[in-house]
Amino acid sequence: MSTDSKTIRVVIRGRVQGVSYRAWTKKQADRHGIAGWVRNRPDRTVEALFTGPAEAVEALLTACRRGPFAARVDGIDVSEEADPASSTGFEIRA
């Protein structure tokens, strides 16, 4: 990754499970050239890790604040993470 890369972990709260939030996030990540993953958590939130150019990561985070059509995002917790040694592609985790 370039020197302007950024990695963040996000936890999205609201009506974000059962509304295709993970599939939507993958599509958005692919569009923005972001690597990482997204998964549902048992507490009904969605967690994701985004790695890529800082500007693209911020654009994806902004998109996640709205989410897909059927979602209702009540809030997002964001924490900075160390850049992973190798990160390519974006996956949906179970």
Backbone as XML, in Angstrom:
<?xml version="1.0"?>
<chain id="A" units="angstrom">
  <residue number="1" name="MET">
    <atom name="N" x="0.842" y="-1.176" z="0.000"/>
    <atom name="CA" x="0.000" y="0.000" z="0.000"/>
    <atom name="C" x="0.890" y="1.242" z="0.000"/>
  </residue>
  <residue number="2" name="SER">
    <atom name="N" x="0.359" y="2.306" z="-0.512"/>
    <atom name="CA" x="1.126" y="3.542" z="-0.563"/>
    <atom name="C" x="1.181" y="4.192" z="0.809"/>
  </residue>
  <residue number="3" name="THR">
    <atom name="N" x="2.011" y="5.239" z="0.910"/>
    <atom name="CA" x="2.182" y="5.902" z="2.202"/>
    <atom name="C" x="0.927" y="6.622" z="2.656"/>
  </residue>
  <residue number="4" name="ASP">
    <atom name="N" x="-0.006" y="6.889" z="1.751"/>
    <atom name="CA" x="-1.242" y="7.553" z="2.157"/>
    <atom name="C" x="-2.359" y="6.547" z="2.423"/>
  </residue>
  <residue number="5" name="SER">
    <atom name="N" x="-1.986" y="5.288" z="2.663"/>
    <atom name="CA" x="-3.006" y="4.281" z="2.938"/>
    <atom name="C" x="-3.510" y="4.417" z="4.367"/>
  </residue>
  <residue number="6" name="LYS">
    <atom name="N" x="-4.708" y="3.914" z="4.566"/>
    <atom name="CA" x="-5.371" y="4.020" z="5.860"/>
    <atom name="C" x="-6.136" y="2.729" z="6.096"/>
  </residue>
  <residue number="7" name="THR">
    <atom name="N" x="-6.167" y="2.289" z="7.342"/>
    <atom name="CA" x="-6.956" y="1.118" z="7.725"/>
    <atom name="C" x="-7.813" y="1.490" z="8.919"/>
  </residue>
  <residue number="8" name="ILE">
    <atom name="N" x="-9.106" y="1.222" z="8.800"/>
    <atom name="CA" x="-10.021" y="1.473" z="9.916"/>
    <atom name="C" x="-10.908" y="0.257" z="10.137"/>
  </residue>
  <residue number="9" name="ARG">
    <atom name="N" x="-11.319" y="0.094" z="11.377"/>
    <atom name="CA" x="-12.320" y="-0.907" z="11.743"/>
    <atom name="C" x="-13.576" y="-0.130" z="12.101"/>
  </residue>
  <residue number="10" name="VAL">
    <atom name="N" x="-14.710" y="-0.566" z="11.560"/>
    <atom name="CA" x="-15.969" y="0.115" z="11.838"/>
    <atom name="C" x="-16.988" y="-0.875" z="12.375"/>
  </residue>
  <residue number="11" name="VAL">
    <atom name="N" x="-17.827" y="-0.394" z="13.267"/>
    <atom name="CA" x="-18.968" y="-1.157" z="13.750"/>
    <atom name="C" x="-20.197" y="-0.292" z="13.492"/>
  </residue>
  <residue number="12" name="ILE">
    <atom name="N" x="-21.111" y="-0.818" z="12.685"/>
    <atom name="CA" x="-22.281" y="-0.073" z="12.253"/>
    <atom name="C" x="-23.492" y="-0.561" z="13.037"/>
  </residue>
  <residue number="13" name="ARG">
    <atom name="N" x="-24.199" y="0.391" z="13.660"/>
    <atom name="CA" x="-25.371" y="0.080" z="14.473"/>
    <atom name="C" x="-26.635" y="0.570" z="13.788"/>
  </residue>
  <residue number="14" name="GLY">
    <atom name="N" x="-27.730" y="-0.133" z="14.047"/>
    <atom name="CA" x="-29.027" y="0.243" z="13.489"/>
    <atom name="C" x="-29.680" y="-0.975" z="12.873"/>
  </residue>
  <residue number="15" name="ARG">
    <atom name="N" x="-30.539" y="-0.753" z="11.886"/>
    <atom name="CA" x="-31.141" y="-1.876" z="11.157"/>
    <atom name="C" x="-30.194" y="-2.188" z="9.995"/>
  </residue>
  <residue number="16" name="VAL">
    <atom name="N" x="-29.199" y="-3.033" z="10.277"/>
    <atom name="CA" x="-28.137" y="-3.301" z="9.312"/>
    <atom name="C" x="-27.966" y="-4.791" z="9.011"/>
  </residue>
  <residue number="17" name="GLN">
    <atom name="N" x="-28.767" y="-5.638" z="9.639"/>
    <atom name="CA" x="-28.764" y="-7.061" z="9.292"/>
    <atom name="C" x="-30.112" y="-7.393" z="8.670"/>
  </residue>
  <residue number="18" name="GLY">
    <atom name="N" x="-30.080" y="-8.273" z="7.675"/>
    <atom name="CA" x="-31.308" y="-8.651" z="6.978"/>
    <atom name="C" x="-31.716" y="-7.634" z="5.917"/>
  </residue>
  <residue number="19" name="VAL">
    <atom name="N" x="-30.824" y="-6.702" z="5.581"/>
    <atom name="CA" x="-31.125" y="-5.673" z="4.580"/>
    <atom name="C" x="-30.046" y="-5.611" z="3.498"/>
  </residue>
  <residue number="20" name="SER">
    <atom name="N" x="-29.259" y="-6.681" z="3.363"/>
    <atom name="CA" x="-28.167" y="-6.785" z="2.373"/>
    <atom name="C" x="-27.050" y="-5.777" z="2.606"/>
  </residue>
  <residue number="21" name="TYR">
    <atom name="N" x="-26.834" y="-5.398" z="3.849"/>
    <atom name="CA" x="-25.785" y="-4.420" z="4.148"/>
    <atom name="C" x="-24.400" y="-4.955" z="3.784"/>
  </residue>
  <residue number="22" name="ARG">
    <atom name="N" x="-24.132" y="-6.227" z="4.072"/>
    <atom name="CA" x="-22.812" y="-6.780" z="3.758"/>
    <atom name="C" x="-22.565" y="-6.813" z="2.254"/>
  </residue>
  <residue number="23" name="ALA">
    <atom name="N" x="-23.536" y="-7.267" z="1.474"/>
    <atom name="CA" x="-23.376" y="-7.316" z="0.016"/>
    <atom name="C" x="-23.209" y="-5.904" z="-0.548"/>
  </residue>
  <residue number="24" name="TRP">
    <atom name="N" x="-23.974" y="-4.972" z="-0.030"/>
    <atom name="CA" x="-23.871" y="-3.576" z="-0.461"/>
    <atom name="C" x="-22.485" y="-3.022" z="-0.125"/>
  </residue>
  <residue number="25" name="THR">
    <atom name="N" x="-21.981" y="-3.343" z="1.072"/>
    <atom name="CA" x="-20.665" y="-2.860" z="1.482"/>
    <atom name="C" x="-19.581" y="-3.415" z="0.570"/>
  </residue>
  <residue number="26" name="LYS">
    <atom name="N" x="-19.672" y="-4.701" z="0.220"/>
    <atom name="CA" x="-18.686" y="-5.286" z="-0.701"/>
    <atom name="C" x="-18.717" y="-4.571" z="-2.040"/>
  </residue>
  <residue number="27" name="LYS">
    <atom name="N" x="-19.891" y="-4.322" z="-2.565"/>
    <atom name="CA" x="-20.009" y="-3.626" z="-3.850"/>
    <atom name="C" x="-19.384" y="-2.232" z="-3.765"/>
  </residue>
  <residue number="28" name="GLN">
    <atom name="N" x="-19.642" y="-1.522" z="-2.678"/>
    <atom name="CA" x="-19.075" y="-0.182" z="-2.501"/>
    <atom name="C" x="-17.550" y="-0.257" z="-2.347"/>
  </residue>
  <residue number="29" name="ALA">
    <atom name="N" x="-17.071" y="-1.231" z="-1.585"/>
    <atom name="CA" x="-15.629" y="-1.386" z="-1.381"/>
    <atom name="C" x="-14.932" y="-1.686" z="-2.712"/>
  </residue>
  <residue number="30" name="ASP">
    <atom name="N" x="-15.516" y="-2.586" z="-3.496"/>
    <atom name="CA" x="-14.940" y="-2.909" z="-4.798"/>
    <atom name="C" x="-14.908" y="-1.663" z="-5.681"/>
  </residue>
  <residue number="31" name="ARG">
    <atom name="N" x="-15.960" y="-0.878" z="-5.634"/>
    <atom name="CA" x="-16.045" y="0.345" z="-6.437"/>
    <atom name="C" x="-14.975" y="1.355" z="-6.046"/>
  </residue>
  <residue number="32" name="HIS">
    <atom name="N" x="-14.659" y="1.418" z="-4.756"/>
    <atom name="CA" x="-13.678" y="2.375" z="-4.244"/>
    <atom name="C" x="-12.251" y="1.807" z="-4.204"/>
  </residue>
  <residue number="33" name="GLY">
    <atom name="N" x="-12.085" y="0.536" z="-4.572"/>
    <atom name="CA" x="-10.761" y="-0.073" z="-4.552"/>
    <atom name="C" x="-10.243" y="-0.340" z="-3.152"/>
  </residue>
  <residue number="34" name="ILE">
    <atom name="N" x="-11.151" y="-0.692" z="-2.244"/>
    <atom name="CA" x="-10.821" y="-0.935" z="-0.840"/>
    <atom name="C" x="-10.682" y="-2.432" z="-0.590"/>
  </residue>
  <residue number="35" name="ALA">
    <atom name="N" x="-9.666" y="-2.817" z="0.171"/>
    <atom name="CA" x="-9.486" y="-4.203" z="0.604"/>
    <atom name="C" x="-10.050" y="-4.340" z="2.017"/>
  </residue>
  <residue number="36" name="GLY">
    <atom name="N" x="-10.328" y="-5.583" z="2.411"/>
    <atom name="CA" x="-10.794" y="-5.826" z="3.775"/>
    <atom name="C" x="-11.899" y="-6.852" z="3.829"/>
  </residue>
  <residue number="37" name="TRP">
    <atom name="N" x="-12.783" y="-6.666" z="4.784"/>
    <atom name="CA" x="-13.860" y="-7.631" z="4.980"/>
    <atom name="C" x="-15.028" y="-6.969" z="5.714"/>
  </residue>
  <residue number="38" name="VAL">
    <atom name="N" x="-16.181" y="-7.666" z="5.692"/>
    <atom name="CA" x="-17.376" y="-7.227" z="6.414"/>
    <atom name="C" x="-18.065" y="-8.472" z="6.958"/>
  </residue>
  <residue number="39" name="ARG">
    <atom name="N" x="-18.645" y="-8.361" z="8.141"/>
    <atom name="CA" x="-19.352" y="-9.503" z="8.733"/>
    <atom name="C" x="-20.456" y="-9.019" z="9.674"/>
  </residue>
  <residue number="40" name="ASN">
    <atom name="N" x="-21.458" y="-9.898" z="9.860"/>
    <atom name="CA" x="-22.485" y="-9.667" z="10.873"/>
    <atom name="C" x="-21.943" y="-10.090" z="12.222"/>
  </residue>
  <residue number="41" name="ARG">
    <atom name="N" x="-22.344" y="-9.384" z="13.269"/>
    <atom name="CA" x="-21.969" y="-9.765" z="14.625"/>
    <atom name="C" x="-23.210" y="-10.232" z="15.370"/>
  </residue>
  <residue number="42" name="PRO">
    <atom name="N" x="-23.036" y="-11.064" z="16.398"/>
    <atom name="CA" x="-24.183" y="-11.600" z="17.142"/>
    <atom name="C" x="-25.056" y="-10.513" z="17.785"/>
  </residue>
  <residue number="43" name="ASP">
    <atom name="N" x="-24.488" y="-9.341" z="18.040"/>
    <atom name="CA" x="-25.269" y="-8.270" z="18.681"/>
    <atom name="C" x="-26.078" y="-7.448" z="17.680"/>
  </residue>
  <residue number="44" name="ARG">
    <atom name="N" x="-26.227" y="-7.961" z="16.452"/>
    <atom name="CA" x="-27.031" y="-7.352" z="15.379"/>
    <atom name="C" x="-26.374" y="-6.126" z="14.751"/>
  </residue>
  <residue number="45" name="THR">
    <atom name="N" x="-25.081" y="-5.927" z="15.006"/>
    <atom name="CA" x="-24.337" y="-4.875" z="14.324"/>
    <atom name="C" x="-23.580" y="-5.514" z="13.163"/>
  </residue>
  <residue number="46" name="VAL">
    <atom name="N" x="-22.984" y="-4.674" z="12.346"/>
    <atom name="CA" x="-22.120" y="-5.121" z="11.260"/>
    <atom name="C" x="-20.737" y="-4.547" z="11.528"/>
  </residue>
  <residue number="47" name="GLU">
    <atom name="N" x="-19.710" y="-5.383" z="11.391"/>
    <atom name="CA" x="-18.319" y="-4.960" z="11.597"/>
    <atom name="C" x="-17.575" y="-5.090" z="10.281"/>
  </residue>
  <residue number="48" name="ALA">
    <atom name="N" x="-16.669" y="-4.152" z="10.027"/>
    <atom name="CA" x="-15.890" y="-4.204" z="8.785"/>
    <atom name="C" x="-14.502" y="-3.637" z="9.014"/>
  </residue>
  <residue number="49" name="LEU">
    <atom name="N" x="-13.586" y="-4.063" z="8.164"/>
    <atom name="CA" x="-12.227" y="-3.538" z="8.136"/>
    <atom name="C" x="-11.984" y="-3.023" z="6.724"/>
  </residue>
  <residue number="50" name="PHE">
    <atom name="N" x="-11.596" y="-1.754" z="6.615"/>
    <atom name="CA" x="-11.344" y="-1.124" z="5.319"/>
    <atom name="C" x="-9.882" y="-0.718" z="5.244"/>
  </residue>
  <residue number="51" name="THR">
    <atom name="N" x="-9.211" y="-1.085" z="4.158"/>
    <atom name="CA" x="-7.815" y="-0.715" z="3.917"/>
    <atom name="C" x="-7.680" y="-0.209" z="2.493"/>
  </residue>
  <residue number="52" name="GLY">
    <atom name="N" x="-7.045" y="0.943" z="2.356"/>
    <atom name="CA" x="-6.833" y="1.488" z="1.028"/>
    <atom name="C" x="-6.363" y="2.920" z="1.103"/>
  </residue>
  <residue number="53" name="PRO">
    <atom name="N" x="-6.347" y="3.609" z="-0.028"/>
    <atom name="CA" x="-5.981" y="5.015" z="-0.016"/>
    <atom name="C" x="-6.904" y="5.787" z="0.927"/>
  </residue>
  <residue number="54" name="ALA">
    <atom name="N" x="-6.327" y="6.682" z="1.707"/>
    <atom name="CA" x="-7.080" y="7.400" z="2.741"/>
    <atom name="C" x="-8.354" y="8.044" z="2.188"/>
  </residue>
  <residue number="55" name="GLU">
    <atom name="N" x="-8.256" y="8.663" z="1.026"/>
    <atom name="CA" x="-9.420" y="9.333" z="0.440"/>
    <atom name="C" x="-10.532" y="8.336" z="0.109"/>
  </residue>
  <residue number="56" name="ALA">
    <atom name="N" x="-10.168" y="7.170" z="-0.411"/>
    <atom name="CA" x="-11.149" y="6.139" z="-0.746"/>
    <atom name="C" x="-11.771" y="5.541" z="0.510"/>
  </residue>
  <residue number="57" name="VAL">
    <atom name="N" x="-10.971" y="5.333" z="1.549"/>
    <atom name="CA" x="-11.495" y="4.814" z="2.817"/>
    <atom name="C" x="-12.515" y="5.792" z="3.390"/>
  </residue>
  <residue number="58" name="GLU">
    <atom name="N" x="-12.201" y="7.084" z="3.352"/>
    <atom name="CA" x="-13.134" y="8.099" z="3.864"/>
    <atom name="C" x="-14.414" y="8.134" z="3.035"/>
  </residue>
  <residue number="59" name="ALA">
    <atom name="N" x="-14.301" y="7.973" z="1.712"/>
    <atom name="CA" x="-15.486" y="7.955" z="0.849"/>
    <atom name="C" x="-16.372" y="6.759" z="1.176"/>
  </residue>
  <residue number="60" name="LEU">
    <atom name="N" x="-15.758" y="5.601" z="1.420"/>
    <atom name="CA" x="-16.530" y="4.410" z="1.788"/>
    <atom name="C" x="-17.187" y="4.596" z="3.148"/>
  </residue>
  <residue number="61" name="LEU">
    <atom name="N" x="-16.470" y="5.179" z="4.096"/>
    <atom name="CA" x="-17.051" y="5.439" z="5.412"/>
    <atom name="C" x="-18.264" y="6.362" z="5.293"/>
  </residue>
  <residue number="62" name="THR">
    <atom name="N" x="-18.167" y="7.382" z="4.475"/>
    <atom name="CA" x="-19.299" y="8.292" z="4.253"/>
    <atom name="C" x="-20.488" y="7.537" z="3.672"/>
  </residue>
  <residue number="63" name="ALA">
    <atom name="N" x="-20.239" y="6.660" z="2.702"/>
    <atom name="CA" x="-21.310" y="5.860" z="2.116"/>
    <atom name="C" x="-21.953" y="4.955" z="3.163"/>
  </residue>
  <residue number="64" name="CYS">
    <atom name="N" x="-21.138" y="4.382" z="4.050"/>
    <atom name="CA" x="-21.653" y="3.474" z="5.085"/>
    <atom name="C" x="-22.548" y="4.192" z="6.086"/>
  </residue>
  <residue number="65" name="ARG">
    <atom name="N" x="-22.384" y="5.478" z="6.238"/>
    <atom name="CA" x="-23.252" y="6.241" z="7.153"/>
    <atom name="C" x="-24.689" y="6.277" z="6.621"/>
  </residue>
  <residue number="66" name="ARG">
    <atom name="N" x="-24.864" y="6.118" z="5.311"/>
    <atom name="CA" x="-26.200" y="6.050" z="4.703"/>
    <atom name="C" x="-26.644" y="4.599" z="4.564"/>
  </residue>
  <residue number="67" name="GLY">
    <atom name="N" x="-25.758" y="3.763" z="4.018"/>
    <atom name="CA" x="-26.068" y="2.354" z="3.827"/>
    <atom name="C" x="-27.002" y="2.126" z="2.656"/>
  </residue>
  <residue number="68" name="PRO">
    <atom name="N" x="-27.400" y="0.855" z="2.454"/>
    <atom name="CA" x="-28.324" y="0.534" z="1.366"/>
    <atom name="C" x="-29.734" y="1.038" z="1.678"/>
  </residue>
  <residue number="69" name="PHE">
    <atom name="N" x="-30.581" y="0.986" z="0.674"/>
    <atom name="CA" x="-31.936" y="1.544" z="0.754"/>
    <atom name="C" x="-32.715" y="1.098" z="1.993"/>
  </residue>
  <residue number="70" name="ALA">
    <atom name="N" x="-32.727" y="-0.188" z="2.303"/>
    <atom name="CA" x="-33.568" y="-0.708" z="3.388"/>
    <atom name="C" x="-32.939" y="-0.569" z="4.778"/>
  </residue>
  <residue number="71" name="ALA">
    <atom name="N" x="-31.707" y="-0.140" z="4.837"/>
    <atom name="CA" x="-31.013" y="-0.031" z="6.134"/>
    <atom name="C" x="-31.378" y="1.267" z="6.848"/>
  </residue>
  <residue number="72" name="ARG">
    <atom name="N" x="-31.164" y="1.247" z="8.150"/>
    <atom name="CA" x="-31.241" y="2.463" z="8.957"/>
    <atom name="C" x="-29.990" y="2.478" z="9.830"/>
  </residue>
  <residue number="73" name="VAL">
    <atom name="N" x="-29.092" y="3.387" z="9.563"/>
    <atom name="CA" x="-27.842" y="3.474" z="10.310"/>
    <atom name="C" x="-28.037" y="4.457" z="11.451"/>
  </residue>
  <residue number="74" name="ASP">
    <atom name="N" x="-27.915" y="3.946" z="12.685"/>
    <atom name="CA" x="-28.054" y="4.793" z="13.877"/>
    <atom name="C" x="-26.720" y="5.366" z="14.325"/>
  </residue>
  <residue number="75" name="GLY">
    <atom name="N" x="-25.625" y="4.708" z="13.972"/>
    <atom name="CA" x="-24.307" y="5.198" z="14.352"/>
    <atom name="C" x="-23.213" y="4.270" z="13.881"/>
  </residue>
  <residue number="76" name="ILE">
    <atom name="N" x="-22.010" y="4.835" z="13.810"/>
    <atom name="CA" x="-20.841" y="4.053" z="13.412"/>
    <atom name="C" x="-19.700" y="4.377" z="14.361"/>
  </residue>
  <residue number="77" name="ASP">
    <atom name="N" x="-19.110" y="3.333" z="14.930"/>
    <atom name="CA" x="-17.903" y="3.478" z="15.742"/>
    <atom name="C" x="-16.716" y="3.201" z="14.836"/>
  </residue>
  <residue number="78" name="VAL">
    <atom name="N" x="-15.734" y="4.084" z="14.851"/>
    <atom name="CA" x="-14.571" y="3.969" z="13.976"/>
    <atom name="C" x="-13.316" y="3.936" z="14.820"/>
  </residue>
  <residue number="79" name="SER">
    <atom name="N" x="-12.419" y="3.002" z="14.526"/>
    <atom name="CA" x="-11.113" y="2.976" z="15.189"/>
    <atom name="C" x="-10.034" y="2.747" z="14.146"/>
  </residue>
  <residue number="80" name="GLU">
    <atom name="N" x="-8.929" y="3.463" z="14.315"/>
    <atom name="CA" x="-7.777" y="3.307" z="13.418"/>
    <atom name="C" x="-7.110" y="1.968" z="13.728"/>
  </residue>
  <residue number="81" name="GLU">
    <atom name="N" x="-6.612" y="1.317" z="12.696"/>
    <atom name="CA" x="-5.926" y="0.040" z="12.827"/>
    <atom name="C" x="-4.574" y="0.148" z="12.124"/>
  </residue>
  <residue number="82" name="ALA">
    <atom name="N" x="-3.649" y="-0.713" z="12.501"/>
    <atom name="CA" x="-2.378" y="-0.798" z="11.774"/>
    <atom name="C" x="-2.655" y="-1.392" z="10.405"/>
  </residue>
  <residue number="83" name="ASP">
    <atom name="N" x="-1.941" y="-0.904" z="9.391"/>
    <atom name="CA" x="-2.124" y="-1.459" z="8.050"/>
    <atom name="C" x="-1.713" y="-2.922" z="8.052"/>
  </residue>
  <residue number="84" name="PRO">
    <atom name="N" x="-2.569" y="-3.811" z="7.546"/>
    <atom name="CA" x="-2.194" y="-5.223" z="7.461"/>
    <atom name="C" x="-1.029" y="-5.416" z="6.494"/>
  </residue>
  <residue number="85" name="ALA">
    <atom name="N" x="-0.228" y="-6.424" z="6.721"/>
    <atom name="CA" x="0.948" y="-6.688" z="5.885"/>
    <atom name="C" x="0.551" y="-6.911" z="4.433"/>
  </residue>
  <residue number="86" name="SER">
    <atom name="N" x="-0.459" y="-7.714" z="4.203"/>
    <atom name="CA" x="-0.936" y="-7.925" z="2.836"/>
    <atom name="C" x="-2.457" y="-7.956" z="2.867"/>
  </residue>
  <residue number="87" name="SER">
    <atom name="N" x="-3.021" y="-7.120" z="2.063"/>
    <atom name="CA" x="-4.475" y="-7.088" z="1.997"/>
    <atom name="C" x="-4.883" y="-6.838" z="0.555"/>
  </residue>
  <residue number="88" name="THR">
    <atom name="N" x="-5.554" y="-7.804" z="-0.012"/>
    <atom name="CA" x="-6.049" y="-7.665" z="-1.372"/>
    <atom name="C" x="-7.482" y="-8.154" z="-1.409"/>
  </residue>
  <residue number="89" name="GLY">
    <atom name="N" x="-8.303" y="-7.477" z="-2.153"/>
    <atom name="CA" x="-9.684" y="-7.876" z="-2.298"/>
    <atom name="C" x="-10.525" y="-7.569" z="-1.070"/>
  </residue>
  <residue number="90" name="PHE">
    <atom name="N" x="-11.803" y="-7.747" z="-1.231"/>
    <atom name="CA" x="-12.749" y="-7.484" z="-0.143"/>
    <atom name="C" x="-13.667" y="-8.693" z="-0.054"/>
  </residue>
  <residue number="91" name="GLU">
    <atom name="N" x="-13.873" y="-9.202" z="1.154"/>
    <atom name="CA" x="-14.680" y="-10.412" z="1.320"/>
    <atom name="C" x="-15.786" y="-10.222" z="2.331"/>
  </residue>
  <residue number="92" name="ILE">
    <atom name="N" x="-16.837" y="-10.994" z="2.117"/>
    <atom name="CA" x="-17.931" y="-11.068" z="3.089"/>
    <atom name="C" x="-17.652" y="-12.276" z="3.964"/>
  </residue>
  <residue number="93" name="ARG">
    <atom name="N" x="-17.555" y="-12.032" z="5.254"/>
    <atom name="CA" x="-17.320" y="-13.122" z="6.207"/>
    <atom name="C" x="-18.615" y="-13.516" z="6.870"/>
  </residue>
  <residue number="94" name="ALA">
    <atom name="N" x="-18.672" y="-14.780" z="7.275"/>
    <atom name="CA" x="-19.886" y="-15.293" z="7.931"/>
    <atom name="C" x="-19.976" y="-14.775" z="9.344"/>
  </residue>
</chain>
